[in-house]
Amino acid sequence: MILWDRIRENPELLTRTLRDPALVGLGANRAYYEYTRDSEYNAQGTDVFEDEDWDNLILLDACRADIYAEMTPFAGTPEVRESRGSASKQFVRGNFQDKTLHDVVYISGNRWYLQLQDELNCELHAYHDVERDVADGFVPSPEAVTQAVLDLKDEYPEKRLLIHYMQPHYPYLNAENDAFKLDKTGLRETIRASDVSYADVRRAYRDNLRYVLEHVQTLVEELDGKTVISSDHGEMLGDRLTPFPVRWVGHPPGIFTDKLTTVPWHVVSNGPRRKITADPPVSSDHVDMSEVEQNLKDLGYKL
C-alpha cells in the first residue's frame, strides 16, 4: 500500500508527514519493496527451521550483524544470514507460518509469536513467555531470559531450544542519557524531541548489546549441543534506507534494506549433539492477550 493510500485510511498520517518529511521517504521505500516482493515477509531470506541445523538458537532482538561481529566475546568469525523480516512480526510470519515444530520449545522475551499465533497455523511443542521485569514492566531483562532457560532446559532434554532475548532492542537499559528511557512514542520520536545525536544512539545501542552478551555468555556455557547466536532483524542507527536514502532509526517493517535483513549467524559451541525428538504439544504458559497487545503498542509497534 503506497503512502497516499495509508493517508486515506488514516488522515492523521498527513499531519505527521508534514511535521516529519522523512516519512515520505519511508513510504517510498515501503512502496518499492511491496512492488518488488510479493509476500508479507522477505521470502528470499533464511528459514531458520528448514534451512539451518542447531540445537539451541539464541536470537538477539534487533541485532546488527556488523556491530555484533565487532563486539562478540565468542571465538570464531561470525557468518551472516538474510532474515525473513525487517521487524519481528515479519520474522515470525516468515519462519513459523504453516509449520509443525513438535521438536521446538520457544522461550521468548518477544511477544510477536503470541500476537500472531491464531493466524500462523503453527504447532510448537511448548512456548514459554519470560517475565517482564525492567523498563516499567515492558521488557524482560537479559538476566530474566537467561534464568528462564536455565530453569527450563532440563525439562526438555530432547527438544531444540529457541531462545529470544529482547536486547539490544530499545529501550536501552544501561544508557546514561535519560532521553533513552522508554518512551511510548518510540525511539525515533524520542530522538527528534531531544538533543541526542546519532552517535549517542549508536553508543547506547552498543551498551545494550554488551549488556545482553554478558548474560548470553553465561547461558552458552550451560547449554549442550550446537548453539548458534543470530537475530530476527537488524537496526537502523541513523543509516540511510535504500533505495531512497532517507536517514532512519529503528526497524520499520517491510523495508528490506541490508542493515535490516543482514543478521549474524555465529556457531558459538558445537559439542556432542543431544538426541532430538518430536512430541505433541504440551500446555504452554497462559498469557493475557490484552496485555500482550498493550505491551507491543507501548514498545512502539503498530498492530
Secondary structure, 3 states (H helix, E strand, C coil): CCHHHHHHHCCHHHHHHHHCCHHHHHHHHHHHHHHHCCCCCCCCCCCCCCCCCCCEEEEEECCCHHHHHHHCCCCCCCEEEECCCCCHHHHHHHHHCCCEEEEEEEEECCCHHHHHHHHHCCEEEEEEECCCCECCCCECCHHHHHHHHHHHHHHCCCCEEEEEEEEECCCCCCCCCHHHCCCCCCHHHHHHCCCCCHHHHHHHHHHHHHHHHHHHHHHHHHCCCEEEEECCCCCEEEEECCCCCCEEEECCCCCCCHHHHEEEEEEEEECCCCCCCCCCCCCCCCCCHHHHHHHHHHCCCCC
